[in-house]
Amino acid sequence: MERLTLIQQVNSLMSTTDELLSDFTIAGWHSALLEEAKYSFAQIQKQFGITIQDNLTEQIEQELAYTEEYIRVQLETPMKALRRLMEDVHLSPLQRLQLLMELGKTHYLLGQWNQALDVFYQALDFSENISEQKAEILKYMGHIKSRQREYSSAASLYSDSMAIYNSLQNMSEVANIHINEGLNYFERNMYEQAENYYQLALKIATDQEDSQIIADCKHNLGILATVRGSFDDAIKYYKQCIETYENLQSTEQLASTYLNLALLQVDTEQLEEASKSYQRSLEYAQHVGNVELIGIIHLNRAELAIKQDDLTTAQMCCRHALKMFGRTGDENGIAETYKFLGCIYAREKKWQQAERVFQRSIQIFEECKNPLNVAEVRYEYGLMCIEQGRKEVAKWELNRALDSFSELQAISDVQKVKAALEEVALRS
């Protein structure tokens, strides 16, 4: 799913405001509102521009987190001004549509799903039946429903959007929607269906010679291969899309791909290479000011630090990640961080603290309907119980993890759980 940064969307809103100010009729009636919005956008751009010029340090990462929050707060004033402008009868249908689409995208980036949907529904009334604008609106609405885990609604909206793109012969967007359909199946651990959509998108993108979407397909196929334990295939896909993203200067995609490559390298015990990949990922994420991704990188660097027995660094990374996920409301991220904290406490033999955060992690993942991660936490919890000598609890947790991994066809995870169960049997 494509993702614009907040500052890019601020730039787009600024451009829209400038266009409206250049219209004498509109400016004459609402110049005060438009100037108010333009001034607010300019202040946001200035604040953000100062922040991203600094070096990659923990202090700057914290300032980036502050800047993201600053943008969210400061956007309230110009957004209200532009919403009041929507009542102006002098706006043409095209101007109203343009403004509604920009407002909807901004709400979307802020995670304000219901407000975004309300605005996009309004925008539909001003869009032509067969138009790029209507297709884009439906696509964004599909993204929102997907983020809300309403997958059936998302699929219906994607289908409507794709029908329009097919009519307009915009095959690159058709391929892009197939990727998102695949992502919906991947999120539900339906890997075969996800791969079918990724491969379909790849075929269309190859026919269109669309390098960006080809790379996006290979990136997702790499993630899928990693989950299935096909590590050689995953590395091949990641290296291919990294080369393309570098040629296209797709900075944010490079950050995500290096992150996923690092995760794979950690799983295959290539720890030095993983450290380098995490650093590359962090540099790219920092460059675009993607605070959410920076939090994810820190979380996964915590896993690497645990493997390297650097528990102090691991705890620091977890604390930073918790702050980030708490700010964005990412429940899965919070649960994942608790899992790593449980691993840290277990290494330190702080059994009660470890058990508490493991149980909290399982609870959140179950509420988020994320069986793969529930199984991962149960595996880690089971390992701790082996260390404690609690063999029956260890077997119970590990067998539940094994059932889930088997059902999800996570081959490498099945193998590691079986090895742990063999260890329990040997200790009996």
Beta strands, then each sheet from edge to edge (+ up, - down):
end
